[in-house]
Amino acid sequence: MASSNWNQETKARLQEKITTTVCDAGSLARQVLKVSKSTEALTQAAKNFAFHEGAVENSYQTLQRMGLTTSHLQFQQEAIERRCVENLPEIMDQLKKIQR
């Protein structure tokens, strides 16, 4: 009888150990999947960053050219304004002559 009781206890403990081991294996599998998805997300983020890096550099160069163009346009506007102010007396004289 003692032997049969011992066998049942051993089977019960073995069953508990198996259940615990299966649960631990499931937890391990979930963690591996979680880490794998994190790695995939990081890899995708790095790829996206690298993909957009060229566009950012191109945009930066375009902005620099636009700044240069803006400077040239301001210079030209100032030159036109100076020319208008310089020519204003002559234009006024011509208008007076036309009105006579």
MOPAC internal coordinates of N, CA, C and O (Angstrom, degrees):
PM7 1SCF
backbone

  N    0.0000 0     0.00 0     0.00 0    0    0    0
  C    1.4247 1     0.00 0     0.00 0    1    0    0
  C    1.5271 1   112.08 1     0.00 0    2    1    0
  O    1.2310 1   121.35 1   139.66 1    3    2    1
  N    1.3153 1   115.03 1   -40.34 1    3    2    1
  C    1.4528 1   119.68 1  -179.98 1    5    3    2
  C    1.5148 1   110.09 1   -62.83 1    6    5    3
  O    1.2310 1   121.17 1   143.44 1    7    6    5
  N    1.3053 1   115.37 1   -36.56 1    7    6    5
  C    1.4529 1   120.61 1   179.84 1    9    7    6
  C    1.5225 1   110.33 1   -66.65 1   10    9    7
  O    1.2310 1   119.61 1   138.99 1   11   10    9
  N    1.3205 1   118.36 1   -41.01 1   11   10    9
  C    1.4600 1   121.56 1  -179.82 1   13   11   10
  C    1.5237 1   110.12 1   -69.54 1   14   13   11
  O    1.2310 1   119.86 1   142.86 1   15   14   13
  N    1.3003 1   117.87 1   -37.14 1   15   14   13
  C    1.4567 1   122.56 1   177.03 1   17   15   14
  C    1.5324 1   109.75 1   -65.58 1   18   17   15
  O    1.2310 1   120.88 1   137.59 1   19   18   17
  N    1.3216 1   115.93 1   -42.41 1   19   18   17
  C    1.4600 1   120.86 1   179.03 1   21   19   18
  C    1.5296 1   110.15 1   -63.26 1   22   21   19
  O    1.2310 1   120.05 1   139.12 1   23   22   21
  N    1.3494 1   117.52 1   -40.88 1   23   22   21
  C    1.4665 1   122.63 1   178.63 1   25   23   22
  C    1.5257 1   110.59 1   -62.42 1   26   25   23
  O    1.2310 1   120.05 1   138.42 1   27   26   25
  N    1.3154 1   117.51 1   -41.58 1   27   26   25
  C    1.4665 1   120.52 1  -179.86 1   29   27   26
  C    1.5305 1   110.81 1   -66.63 1   30   29   27
  O    1.2310 1   120.76 1   138.83 1   31   30   29
  N    1.3281 1   116.15 1   -41.17 1   31   30   29
  C    1.4658 1   119.91 1   178.00 1   33   31   30
  C    1.5264 1   110.53 1   -64.24 1   34   33   31
  O    1.2310 1   121.10 1   138.89 1   35   34   33
  N    1.3045 1   115.51 1   -41.11 1   35   34   33
  C    1.4598 1   120.15 1   178.89 1   37   35   34
  C    1.5229 1   110.33 1   -64.16 1   38   37   35
  O    1.2310 1   120.41 1   137.18 1   39   38   37
  N    1.3343 1   116.82 1   -42.82 1   39   38   37
  C    1.4674 1   120.72 1   178.19 1   41   39   38
  C    1.5260 1   110.31 1   -63.50 1   42   41   39
  O    1.2310 1   120.03 1   138.98 1   43   42   41
  N    1.3264 1   117.54 1   -41.02 1   43   42   41
  C    1.4658 1   121.14 1  -179.64 1   45   43   42
  C    1.5326 1   110.19 1   -64.78 1   46   45   43
  O    1.2310 1   120.74 1   134.41 1   47   46   45
  N    1.3510 1   116.18 1   -45.59 1   47   46   45
  C    1.4691 1   119.35 1   178.49 1   49   47   46
  C    1.5229 1   111.15 1   -64.52 1   50   49   47
  O    1.2310 1   120.74 1   140.76 1   51   50   49
  N    1.3220 1   116.19 1   -39.24 1   51   50   49
  C    1.4638 1   120.58 1   177.91 1   53   51   50
  C    1.5256 1   110.02 1   -63.09 1   54   53   51
  O    1.2310 1   120.84 1   137.70 1   55   54   53
  N    1.3360 1   115.99 1   -42.30 1   55   54   53
  C    1.4660 1   120.87 1   178.66 1   57   55   54
  C    1.5320 1   109.77 1   -62.27 1   58   57   55
  O    1.2310 1   119.85 1   137.40 1   59   58   57
  N    1.3263 1   117.89 1   -42.60 1   59   58   57
  C    1.4685 1   121.59 1   177.97 1   61   59   58
  C    1.5252 1   110.57 1   -62.31 1   62   61   59
  O    1.2310 1   120.69 1   135.87 1   63   62   61
  N    1.3147 1   116.29 1   -44.13 1   63   62   61
  C    1.4705 1   120.69 1   179.46 1   65   63   62
  C    1.5219 1   110.75 1   -62.36 1   66   65   63
  O    1.2310 1   120.58 1   138.08 1   67   66   65
  N    1.3274 1   116.49 1   -41.92 1   67   66   65
  C    1.4706 1   120.80 1   179.34 1   69   67   66
  C    1.5210 1   109.66 1   -63.63 1   70   69   67
  O    1.2310 1   120.38 1   134.82 1   71   70   69
  N    1.3437 1   116.87 1   -45.18 1   71   70   69
  C    1.4688 1   121.27 1   179.40 1   73   71   70
  C    1.5262 1   110.17 1   -60.72 1   74   73   71
  O    1.2310 1   120.50 1   134.12 1   75   74   73
  N    1.3199 1   116.66 1   -45.88 1   75   74   73
  C    1.4669 1   120.99 1   178.95 1   77   75   74
  C    1.5236 1   110.67 1   -61.89 1   78   77   75
  O    1.2310 1   120.32 1   136.51 1   79   78   77
  N    1.3105 1   116.99 1   -43.49 1   79   78   77
  C    1.4637 1   121.26 1  -179.64 1   81   79   78
  C    1.5241 1   111.05 1   -63.72 1   82   81   79
  O    1.2310 1   120.05 1   137.64 1   83   82   81
  N    1.3364 1   117.51 1   -42.36 1   83   82   81
  C    1.4724 1   121.25 1   179.05 1   85   83   82
  C    1.5275 1   109.78 1   -64.46 1   86   85   83
  O    1.2310 1   120.19 1   137.15 1   87   86   85
  N    1.3405 1   117.24 1   -42.85 1   87   86   85
  C    1.4727 1   120.47 1   178.06 1   89   87   86
  C    1.5284 1   110.99 1   -62.73 1   90   89   87
  O    1.2310 1   120.83 1   137.19 1   91   90   89
  N    1.3378 1   116.02 1   -42.81 1   91   90   89
  C    1.4627 1   120.01 1   178.05 1   93   91   90
  C    1.5284 1   111.44 1   -63.55 1   94   93   91
  O    1.2310 1   120.59 1   140.89 1   95   94   93
  N    1.3255 1   116.48 1   -39.11 1   95   94   93
  C    1.4736 1   120.18 1   177.82 1   97   95   94
  C    1.5274 1   110.07 1   -64.27 1   98   97   95
  O    1.2310 1   120.61 1   140.36 1   99   98   97
  N    1.3389 1   116.44 1   -39.64 1   99   98   97
  C    1.4681 1   120.03 1   177.21 1  101   99   98
  C    1.5187 1   111.32 1   -63.33 1  102  101   99
  O    1.2310 1   120.44 1   137.14 1  103  102  101
  N    1.3347 1   116.77 1   -42.86 1  103  102  101
  C    1.4695 1   120.78 1   177.42 1  105  103  102
  C    1.5212 1   111.07 1   -61.91 1  106  105  103
  O    1.2310 1   121.23 1   137.66 1  107  106  105
  N    1.3169 1   115.25 1   -42.34 1  107  106  105
  C    1.4603 1   120.06 1   178.48 1  109  107  106
  C    1.5291 1   110.74 1   -62.06 1  110  109  107
  O    1.2310 1   120.61 1   136.50 1  111  110  109
  N    1.3216 1   116.44 1   -43.50 1  111  110  109
  C    1.4682 1   120.33 1   179.41 1  113  111  110
  C    1.5289 1   110.35 1   -62.58 1  114  113  111
  O    1.2310 1   120.11 1   138.30 1  115  114  113
  N    1.3435 1   117.39 1   -41.70 1  115  114  113
  C    1.4666 1   120.14 1   178.64 1  117  115  114
  C    1.5281 1   111.02 1   -62.98 1  118  117  115
  O    1.2310 1   120.23 1   138.20 1  119  118  117
  N    1.3247 1   117.17 1   -41.80 1  119  118  117
  C    1.4606 1   121.09 1   178.75 1  121  119  118
  C    1.5272 1   111.34 1   -64.18 1  122  121  119
  O    1.2310 1   120.71 1   138.25 1  123  122  121
  N    1.3257 1   116.26 1   -41.75 1  123  122  121
  C    1.4688 1   120.25 1   178.73 1  125  123  122
  C    1.5251 1   109.93 1   -62.16 1  126  125  123
  O    1.2310 1   120.38 1   136.70 1  127  126  125
  N    1.3280 1   116.88 1   -43.30 1  127  126  125
  C    1.4649 1   120.02 1   178.44 1  129  127  126
  C    1.5216 1   110.99 1   -64.50 1  130  129  127
  O    1.2310 1   120.68 1   139.43 1  131  130  129
  N    1.3159 1   116.31 1   -40.57 1  131  130  129
  C    1.4588 1   120.39 1  -179.92 1  133  131  130
  C    1.5233 1   110.49 1   -62.33 1  134  133  131
  O    1.2310 1   120.43 1   132.81 1  135  134  133
  N    1.3276 1   116.79 1   -47.19 1  135  134  133
  C    1.4624 1   121.39 1   178.93 1  137  135  134
  C    1.5232 1   110.28 1   -64.59 1  138  137  135
  O    1.2310 1   120.51 1   140.34 1  139  138  137
  N    1.3108 1   116.63 1   -39.66 1  139  138  137
  C    1.4583 1   120.85 1   179.47 1  141  139  138
  C    1.5224 1   110.25 1   -61.46 1  142  141  139
  O    1.2310 1   120.49 1   136.50 1  143  142  141
  N    1.3319 1   116.67 1   -43.50 1  143  142  141
  C    1.4668 1   119.63 1   179.06 1  145  143  142
  C    1.5179 1   110.74 1   -66.66 1  146  145  143
  O    1.2310 1   120.22 1   143.28 1  147  146  145
  N    1.3372 1   117.18 1   -36.72 1  147  146  145
  C    1.4622 1   120.27 1   176.99 1  149  147  146
  C    1.5185 1   110.30 1   -63.10 1  150  149  147
  O    1.2310 1   120.68 1   137.28 1  151  150  149
  N    1.3185 1   116.31 1   -42.72 1  151  150  149
  C    1.4591 1   120.69 1   178.83 1  153  151  150
  C    1.5225 1   110.30 1   -63.91 1  154  153  151
  O    1.2310 1   120.74 1   138.13 1  155  154  153
  N    1.3255 1   116.20 1   -41.87 1  155  154  153
  C    1.4646 1   119.68 1   178.25 1  157  155  154
  C    1.5218 1   110.56 1   -62.87 1  158  157  155
  O    1.2310 1   120.48 1   138.77 1  159  158  157
  N    1.3326 1   116.68 1   -41.23 1  159  158  157
  C    1.4619 1   120.21 1   179.55 1  161  159  158
  C    1.5268 1   110.68 1   -64.51 1  162  161  159
  O    1.2310 1   120.33 1   137.48 1  163  162  161
  N    1.3312 1   116.97 1   -42.52 1  163  162  161
  C    1.4622 1   120.13 1   178.29 1  165  163  162
  C    1.5262 1   111.44 1   -64.98 1  166  165  163
  O    1.2310 1   120.79 1   139.32 1  167  166  165
  N    1.3190 1   116.09 1   -40.68 1  167  166  165
  C    1.4614 1   120.26 1   178.31 1  169  167  166
  C    1.5257 1   110.25 1   -62.28 1  170  169  167
  O    1.2310 1   120.74 1   135.73 1  171  170  169
  N    1.3248 1   116.19 1   -44.27 1  171  170  169
  C    1.4657 1   120.39 1   179.59 1  173  171  170
  C    1.5272 1   110.42 1   -64.66 1  174  173  171
  O    1.2310 1   120.35 1   139.54 1  175  174  173
  N    1.3253 1   116.93 1   -40.46 1  175  174  173
  C    1.4653 1   120.27 1   178.49 1  177  175  174
  C    1.5282 1   110.74 1   -63.04 1  178  177  175
  O    1.2310 1   120.38 1   138.55 1  179  178  177
  N    1.3212 1   116.89 1   -41.45 1  179  178  177
  C    1.4690 1   120.55 1   178.32 1  181  179  178
  C    1.5269 1   110.92 1   -64.12 1  182  181  179
  O    1.2310 1   120.55 1   138.96 1  183  182  181
  N    1.3284 1   116.56 1   -41.04 1  183  182  181
  C    1.4676 1   120.24 1   178.09 1  185  183  182
  C    1.5233 1   110.41 1   -63.61 1  186  185  183
  O    1.2310 1   120.46 1   135.97 1  187  186  185
  N    1.3346 1   116.72 1   -44.03 1  187  186  185
  C    1.4668 1   120.30 1   178.99 1  189  187  186
  C    1.5206 1   111.04 1   -62.43 1  190  189  187
  O    1.2310 1   120.63 1   138.38 1  191  190  189
  N    1.3285 1   116.40 1   -41.62 1  191  190  189
  C    1.4605 1   120.43 1   178.71 1  193  191  190
  C    1.5255 1   110.35 1   -61.20 1  194  193  191
  O    1.2310 1   120.72 1   133.56 1  195  194  193
  N    1.3173 1   116.23 1   -46.44 1  195  194  193
  C    1.4653 1   120.47 1   179.69 1  197  195  194
  C    1.5253 1   110.77 1   -63.42 1  198  197  195
  O    1.2310 1   120.42 1   142.56 1  199  198  197
  N    1.3310 1   116.80 1   -37.44 1  199  198  197
  C    1.4602 1   121.09 1   179.64 1  201  199  198
  C    1.5279 1   110.49 1   -64.62 1  202  201  199
  O    1.2310 1   120.37 1   138.99 1  203  202  201
  N    1.3244 1   116.89 1   -41.01 1  203  202  201
  C    1.4634 1   121.05 1  -176.53 1  205  203  202
  C    1.5270 1   112.96 1   -83.18 1  206  205  203
  O    1.2310 1   120.19 1   166.34 1  207  206  205
  N    1.3136 1   117.24 1   -13.66 1  207  206  205
  C    1.4602 1   120.44 1  -178.01 1  209  207  206
  C    1.5318 1   111.15 1   -60.18 1  210  209  207
  O    1.2310 1   120.14 1   138.69 1  211  210  209
  N    1.3181 1   117.33 1   -41.31 1  211  210  209
  C    1.4620 1   121.13 1   178.49 1  213  211  210
  C    1.5182 1   111.71 1   -64.13 1  214  213  211
  O    1.2310 1   120.75 1   138.95 1  215  214  213
  N    1.3214 1   116.16 1   -41.05 1  215  214  213
  C    1.4647 1   119.98 1   179.23 1  217  215  214
  C    1.5240 1   110.74 1   -65.57 1  218  217  215
  O    1.2310 1   120.52 1   140.97 1  219  218  217
  N    1.3216 1   116.62 1   -39.03 1  219  218  217
  C    1.4647 1   120.38 1   178.72 1  221  219  218
  C    1.5284 1   109.98 1   -65.04 1  222  221  219
  O    1.2310 1   120.20 1   136.35 1  223  222  221
  N    1.3134 1   117.22 1   -43.65 1  223  222  221
  C    1.4660 1   121.01 1   179.11 1  225  223  222
  C    1.5263 1   110.35 1   -63.04 1  226  225  223
  O    1.2310 1   120.39 1   137.01 1  227  226  225
  N    1.3179 1   116.86 1   -42.99 1  227  226  225
  C    1.4610 1   121.27 1   178.41 1  229  227  226
  C    1.5273 1   110.34 1   -62.44 1  230  229  227
  O    1.2310 1   120.45 1   137.16 1  231  230  229
  N    1.3250 1   116.74 1   -42.84 1  231  230  229
  C    1.4679 1   120.87 1   178.62 1  233  231  230
  C    1.5233 1   110.81 1   -62.64 1  234  233  231
  O    1.2310 1   120.62 1   139.75 1  235  234  233
  N    1.3166 1   116.42 1   -40.25 1  235  234  233
  C    1.4641 1   120.72 1   178.77 1  237  235  234
  C    1.5321 1   110.67 1   -61.54 1  238  237  235
  O    1.2310 1   120.60 1   134.21 1  239  238  237
  N    1.3238 1   116.47 1   -45.79 1  239  238  237
  C    1.4651 1   120.18 1   179.24 1  241  239  238
  C    1.5243 1   110.92 1   -64.05 1  242  241  239
  O    1.2310 1   120.68 1   140.36 1  243  242  241
  N    1.3288 1   116.30 1   -39.64 1  243  242  241
  C    1.4617 1   120.28 1   178.25 1  245  243  242
  C    1.5264 1   110.57 1   -62.98 1  246  245  243
  O    1.2310 1   120.32 1   137.72 1  247  246  245
  N    1.3196 1   116.99 1   -42.28 1  247  246  245
  C    1.4636 1   120.58 1   178.18 1  249  247  246
  C    1.5255 1   111.49 1   -63.32 1  250  249  247
  O    1.2310 1   120.31 1   142.45 1  251  250  249
  N    1.3227 1   117.01 1   -37.55 1  251  250  249
  C    1.4632 1   119.67 1   176.92 1  253  251  250
  C    1.5263 1   110.61 1   -63.61 1  254  253  251
  O    1.2310 1   120.69 1   136.04 1  255  254  253
  N    1.3326 1   116.28 1   -43.96 1  255  254  253
  C    1.4740 1   119.78 1   178.41 1  257  255  254
  C    1.5216 1   110.89 1   -64.11 1  258  257  255
  O    1.2310 1   120.66 1   141.01 1  259  258  257
  N    1.3320 1   116.34 1   -38.99 1  259  258  257
  C    1.4649 1   119.87 1   178.56 1  261  259  258
  C    1.5309 1   110.56 1   -64.42 1  262  261  259
  O    1.2310 1   120.35 1   141.91 1  263  262  261
  N    1.3268 1   116.95 1   -38.09 1  263  262  261
  C    1.4674 1   120.40 1   176.72 1  265  263  262
  C    1.5133 1   111.31 1   -62.98 1  266  265  263
  O    1.2310 1   120.77 1   138.01 1  267  266  265
  N    1.3197 1   116.14 1   -41.99 1  267  266  265
  C    1.4596 1   120.78 1   178.01 1  269  267  266
  C    1.5298 1   110.57 1   -64.65 1  270  269  267
  O    1.2310 1   120.57 1   136.33 1  271  270  269
  N    1.3212 1   116.51 1   -43.67 1  271  270  269
  C    1.4646 1   120.98 1   178.05 1  273  271  270
  C    1.5233 1   110.54 1   -61.81 1  274  273  271
  O    1.2310 1   120.35 1   139.15 1  275  274  273
  N    1.3239 1   116.94 1   -40.85 1  275  274  273
  C    1.4664 1   121.05 1   178.24 1  277  275  274
  C    1.5214 1   110.46 1   -61.38 1  278  277  275
  O    1.2310 1   120.35 1   137.97 1  279  278  277
  N    1.3215 1   116.94 1   -42.03 1  279  278  277
  C    1.4689 1   120.79 1   178.29 1  281  279  278
  C    1.5245 1   110.76 1   -61.74 1  282  281  279
  O    1.2310 1   120.54 1   135.84 1  283  282  281
  N    1.3278 1   116.57 1   -44.16 1  283  282  281
  C    1.4695 1   120.12 1   178.66 1  285  283  282
  C    1.5260 1   111.18 1   -63.04 1  286  285  283
  O    1.2310 1   120.63 1   137.26 1  287  286  285
  N    1.3222 1   116.39 1   -42.74 1  287  286  285
  C    1.4648 1   119.71 1   179.95 1  289  287  286
  C    1.5285 1   111.41 1   -64.66 1  290  289  287
  O    1.2310 1   120.20 1   141.66 1  291  290  289
  N    1.3214 1   117.23 1   -38.34 1  291  290  289
  C    1.4648 1   119.96 1   177.23 1  293  291  290
  C    1.5245 1   110.70 1   -64.30 1  294  293  291
  O    1.2310 1   120.79 1   138.10 1  295  294  293
  N    1.3159 1   116.10 1   -41.90 1  295  294  293
  C    1.4629 1   120.35 1   178.10 1  297  295  294
  C    1.5246 1   110.30 1   -61.29 1  298  297  295
  O    1.2310 1   120.51 1   135.64 1  299  298  297
  N    1.3291 1   116.63 1   -44.36 1  299  298  297
  C    1.4626 1   120.53 1   179.38 1  301  299  298
  C    1.5263 1   111.31 1   -65.19 1  302  301  299
  O    1.2310 1   120.35 1   141.07 1  303  302  301
  N    1.3289 1   116.94 1   -38.93 1  303  302  301
  C    1.4625 1   120.23 1   178.65 1  305  303  302
  C    1.5269 1   110.32 1   -63.41 1  306  305  303
  O    1.2310 1   120.51 1   136.69 1  307  306  305
  N    1.3291 1   116.63 1   -43.31 1  307  306  305
  C    1.4613 1   120.20 1   178.58 1  309  307  306
  C    1.5266 1   110.84 1   -63.12 1  310  309  307
  O    1.2310 1   120.36 1   140.95 1  311  310  309
  N    1.3214 1   116.91 1   -39.05 1  311  310  309
  C    1.4671 1   120.76 1   178.52 1  313  311  310
  C    1.5243 1   110.38 1   -64.46 1  314  313  311
  O    1.2310 1   120.56 1   138.29 1  315  314  313
  N    1.3221 1   116.54 1   -41.71 1  315  314  313
  C    1.4686 1   120.44 1   178.88 1  317  315  314
  C    1.5239 1   109.90 1   -64.52 1  318  317  315
  O    1.2310 1   120.39 1   137.19 1  319  318  317
  N    1.3236 1   116.85 1   -42.81 1  319  318  317
  C    1.4664 1   120.12 1   179.61 1  321  319  318
  C    1.5270 1   110.88 1   -63.10 1  322  321  319
  O    1.2310 1   120.34 1   137.31 1  323  322  321
  N    1.3373 1   116.95 1   -42.69 1  323  322  321
  C    1.4667 1   120.18 1   178.04 1  325  323  322
  C    1.5280 1   110.29 1   -61.16 1  326  325  323
  O    1.2310 1   121.17 1   136.98 1  327  326  325
  N    1.3302 1   115.36 1   -43.02 1  327  326  325
  C    1.4682 1   120.44 1  -179.04 1  329  327  326
  C    1.5266 1   110.23 1   -63.00 1  330  329  327
  O    1.2310 1   120.73 1   138.87 1  331  330  329
  N    1.3203 1   116.22 1   -41.13 1  331  330  329
  C    1.4692 1   119.94 1   179.34 1  333  331  330
  C    1.5263 1   110.77 1   -64.23 1  334  333  331
  O    1.2310 1   120.55 1   136.06 1  335  334  333
  N    1.3196 1   116.55 1   -43.94 1  335  334  333
  C    1.4670 1   120.32 1   179.86 1  337  335  334
  C    1.5243 1   110.03 1   -65.00 1  338  337  335
  O    1.2310 1   120.50 1   139.90 1  339  338  337
  N    1.3195 1   116.65 1   -40.10 1  339  338  337
  C    1.4660 1   120.48 1   179.48 1  341  339  338
  C    1.5250 1   110.91 1   -66.13 1  342  341  339
  O    1.2310 1   119.80 1   142.66 1  343  342  341
  N    1.3089 1   117.99 1   -37.34 1  343  342  341
  C    1.4636 1   122.27 1  -176.04 1  345  343  342
  C    1.5237 1   112.75 1   -88.31 1  346  345  343
  O    1.2310 1   119.73 1   173.32 1  347  346  345
  N    1.3141 1   118.12 1    -6.68 1  347  346  345
  C    1.4595 1   120.57 1  -176.38 1  349  347  346
  C    1.5307 1   112.86 1   -59.12 1  350  349  347
  O    1.2310 1   118.85 1   134.62 1  351  350  349
  N    1.3362 1   119.79 1   -45.38 1  351  350  349
  C    1.4805 1   118.31 1   178.63 1  353  351  350
  C    1.5292 1   112.28 1   -60.83 1  354  353  351
  O    1.2310 1   120.41 1   139.71 1  355  354  353
  N    1.3174 1   116.83 1   -40.29 1  355  354  353
  C    1.4729 1   120.27 1   179.41 1  357  355  354
  C    1.5219 1   110.69 1   -64.14 1  358  357  355
  O    1.2310 1   120.69 1   138.38 1  359  358  357
  N    1.3239 1   116.28 1   -41.62 1  359  358  357
  C    1.4667 1   120.59 1   178.91 1  361  359  358
  C    1.5244 1   110.00 1   -64.92 1  362  361  359
  O    1.2310 1   120.37 1   138.81 1  363  362  361
  N    1.3332 1   116.90 1   -41.19 1  363  362  361
  C    1.4691 1   120.46 1   178.75 1  365  363  362
  C    1.5316 1   110.60 1   -61.88 1  366  365  363
  O    1.2310 1   120.47 1   138.80 1  367  366  365
  N    1.3405 1   116.70 1   -41.20 1  367  366  365
  C    1.4642 1   120.79 1   177.39 1  369  367  366
  C    1.5240 1   110.73 1   -61.40 1  370  369  367
  O    1.2310 1   120.50 1   136.48 1  371  370  369
  N    1.3279 1   116.66 1   -43.52 1  371  370  369
  C    1.4638 1   120.50 1   179.60 1  373  371  370
  C    1.5244 1   110.69 1   -63.81 1  374  373  371
  O    1.2310 1   120.08 1   140.59 1  375  374  373
  N    1.3157 1   117.46 1   -39.41 1  375  374  373
  C    1.4661 1   120.59 1   177.94 1  377  375  374
  C    1.5252 1   111.20 1   -64.03 1  378  377  375
  O    1.2310 1   120.70 1   138.79 1  379  378  377
  N    1.3159 1   116.27 1   -41.21 1  379  378  377
  C    1.4640 1   119.94 1   178.81 1  381  379  378
  C    1.5269 1   110.52 1   -62.77 1  382  381  379
  O    1.2310 1   120.64 1   139.68 1  383  382  381
  N    1.3396 1   116.39 1   -40.32 1  383  382  381
  C    1.4577 1   120.61 1   179.16 1  385  383  382
  C    1.5213 1   110.93 1   -64.64 1  386  385  383
  O    1.2310 1   120.99 1   141.24 1  387  386  385
  N    1.3348 1   115.71 1   -38.76 1  387  386  385
  C    1.4623 1   119.55 1  -179.56 1  389  387  386
  C    1.5238 1   110.21 1   -67.71 1  390  389  387
  O    1.2310 1   120.21 1   142.02 1  391  390  389
  N    1.3129 1   117.20 1   -37.98 1  391  390  389
  C    1.4594 1   121.19 1  -177.49 1  393  391  390
  C    1.5215 1   111.99 1   -70.75 1  394  393  391
  O    1.2310 1   118.45 1   158.19 1  395  394  393
  N    1.3098 1   120.56 1   -21.81 1  395  394  393
  C    1.4654 1   123.45 1  -179.64 1  397  395  394
  C    1.4623 1   112.28 1   -73.38 1  398  397  395
  O    1.2310 1   120.10 1   180.00 1  399  398  397

